[in-house]
């Protein structure tokens, strides 16, 4: 069965000068089985099937029917593919713009195992925003993202801005996994050093009993830096 997954139908967009509720969709490509098993994530992991070569066209047609102004294309991590799925990201961007040249496209990409050729495949299509989530502070990577690498993620964001300075870069991370204030500040400094344009910060919530527990729940007053 051919499947493309809609993750959310709206989001809160934070822009300079205020916050706006904007209609958009997050779509998950490259299947629903991830090749990694991160401690915070409830996505199914294991051995995924081969990518659906018609997916990019179907995604573009769905977006056209919904008359969207902004779309976020994301995926599971596909370490089983030579380019990590980068070519399907590129094909999807192309297909969307063929039907709607004015739409704004954000791609939320995996780390492609640090492969610069895969990253370039996506960047050559010039998405409006290239997003790669750092997820947590460096110390917690062995527990939270054991198959990823903190420096590799920072380098991906830095390389994106160095090679394609006109493409906005974005990242995000979670609070509540046991990080300290000093470690969060260090993470922010690393993202600033990578010239990351946009940042989202969220509260970690345990998605199911076998995932990492919440160490701390933050309230708004706790978020002052």
C-alpha positions in Angstrom: 0.0 0.0 0.0 1.3 3.4 -0.9 1.4 5.8 2.1 2.4 9.3 2.8 1.8 10.5 6.4 0.4 13.8 7.5 2.0 14.7 10.8 0.1 17.9 11.6 -2.4 20.2 10.0 -1.3 23.5 11.5 1.5 25.0 13.5 2.4 28.1 15.5 4.9 30.2 13.5 7.1 32.6 15.5 8.2 35.6 13.5 9.9 38.8 14.3 7.2 41.1 15.8 4.7 38.4 16.9 3.2 35.0 16.5 0.8 33.9 13.8 -1.3 30.7 13.3 -0.5 29.6 9.8 -2.2 26.8 7.9 0.3 24.3 6.7 1.1 20.5 6.7 4.0 18.4 7.7 4.4 15.4 5.5 6.5 12.3 6.2 8.2 10.7 3.2 10.3 7.6 2.7 8.0 5.3 4.7 7.2 4.9 8.3 10.0 2.6 9.5 13.2 4.3 10.7 16.6 2.6 10.6 17.5 4.2 14.0 16.0 3.7 17.5 16.4 7.0 19.4 15.5 7.0 23.0 12.9 9.8 22.8 11.1 8.7 19.6 8.0 6.5 19.1 8.5 6.1 15.4 8.7 2.4 14.3 12.2 1.2 13.7 13.6 -1.8 11.9 14.2 -2.7 8.2 12.2 -0.4 5.9 10.9 -1.3 2.5 12.3 0.3 -0.7 11.2 3.9 -1.3 8.1 4.5 -3.4 9.3 6.2 -6.6 5.9 7.7 -7.2 5.7 9.4 -3.8 7.0 12.8 -4.8 4.3 13.2 -7.4 1.6 12.1 -5.1 2.8 14.5 -2.4 2.8 17.3 -4.9 -0.7 16.5 -6.1 -2.0 16.4 -2.5 -0.4 19.7 -1.6 -2.0 21.3 -4.7 -5.4 20.0 -3.8 -5.1 21.5 -0.3 -4.0 24.8 -1.7 -1.2 25.2 0.9 1.1 28.2 1.2 3.8 26.5 3.3 4.7 22.8 3.6 7.2 20.9 5.7 8.6 17.7 4.2 10.3 15.4 6.6 11.2 11.7 6.8 12.4 8.9 8.9 16.1 8.2 8.9 17.1 5.9 6.0 20.7 4.8 6.7 19.9 1.8 4.4 19.9 4.0 1.3 23.2 5.1 -0.4 22.2 8.8 -0.2 20.1 8.5 2.9 17.0 9.5 0.9 18.3 12.8 -0.3 17.3 12.2 -3.9 13.7 11.7 -2.9 13.7 15.0 -0.9 15.0 16.7 -4.1 12.4 15.0 -6.3 9.7 16.0 -3.9 10.8 19.7 -3.9 10.9 19.6 -7.7 7.5 18.1 -8.0 5.9 20.5 -5.6 7.3 23.6 -7.4 6.3 22.3 -10.8 2.6 22.4 -9.7 3.0 25.5 -7.4 6.0 27.7 -7.9 5.0 30.1 -5.2 4.7 27.7 -2.3 7.2 27.9 0.5 9.0 24.6 1.3 10.8 23.6 4.5 12.6 20.3 4.6 13.3 18.7 7.9 16.2 16.3 7.1 18.1 13.5 8.9 21.9 13.8 9.2 22.6 11.7 6.1 25.4 10.1 8.2 27.4 13.2 7.6 27.6 12.7 3.8 28.1 16.1 2.2 27.1 14.8 -1.2 23.7 13.9 0.1 23.3 17.3 1.8 24.2 19.0 -1.5 21.5 17.1 -3.4 18.9 18.7 -1.2 20.5 22.1 -1.0 20.7 22.4 -4.8 16.9 22.5 -4.9 17.0 25.6 -2.7 14.3 24.9 -0.1 13.2 28.0 1.6 14.2 26.5 5.0 16.6 23.6 5.7 15.8 22.2 9.1 17.9 19.7 11.0 17.1 19.1 14.6 19.9 18.9 17.1 17.4 17.4 19.6 19.5 17.6 22.8 22.8 18.7 24.4 26.0 16.9 23.5 26.4 15.0 26.8 23.0 13.3 26.4 23.6 12.0 22.8 24.7 8.5 23.8 21.4 8.0 25.7 19.0 10.1 23.6 20.5 9.7 20.0 23.0 6.8 20.3 23.2 6.3 16.5 23.8 10.0 15.8 26.6 12.5 16.6 26.3 16.0 18.1 29.2 17.5 16.1 27.9 15.9 12.9 24.6 17.7 13.3 26.2 21.0 14.1 28.5 20.6 11.1 25.5 19.9 8.8 24.0 23.2 9.7 27.3 25.0 9.4 28.0 23.5 6.0 24.5 24.3 4.7 24.9 28.0 5.5 28.5 28.1 4.2 27.6 26.5 0.8 24.1 28.0 0.3 24.0 31.2 2.4 20.6 32.2 0.9 18.9 29.1 2.3 17.5 29.7 5.8 18.7 27.1 8.3 16.7 25.9 11.3 17.1 23.6 14.2 15.3 22.5 17.3 15.9 20.7 20.6 14.0 19.4 23.6 14.1 20.3 27.3 13.4 17.9 30.1 15.9 15.1 29.5 18.3 16.1 32.2 20.3 18.9 30.6 21.7 21.8 32.7 21.3 25.5 32.0 25.0 25.7 31.2 24.8 22.9 28.7 21.8 24.6 27.0 23.7 27.8 26.7 26.6 25.9 25.1 24.2 24.3 22.6 22.9 27.8 21.7 26.4 29.0 21.2 27.2 26.1 18.9 24.1 26.8 16.8 24.9 30.5 16.7 28.4 29.6 15.6 26.9 27.5 12.8 24.9 30.6 11.8 21.6 28.8 12.3 18.7 31.3 11.4 15.8 29.8 13.3 15.4 27.7 16.4 12.5 25.9 18.1 12.6 24.7 21.7 10.1 22.2 23.1 9.2 20.3 26.2 10.1 16.6 26.0 7.1 14.3 26.7 7.6 10.5 27.0 5.7 9.1 23.9 5.3 5.6 25.3 6.5 3.6 28.4 9.6 2.1 26.9 11.0 5.5 25.9 13.2 7.8 28.0 11.4 9.2 31.1 10.8 13.0 31.5 13.4 14.3 34.0 11.8 17.7 34.3 8.7 19.5 33.2 9.3 23.2 32.4 6.9 26.0 33.1 7.1 29.4 31.2 8.9 31.0 34.1 11.7 28.4 33.9 12.5 29.3 30.3 14.2 32.7 31.0 17.8 32.5 30.0 
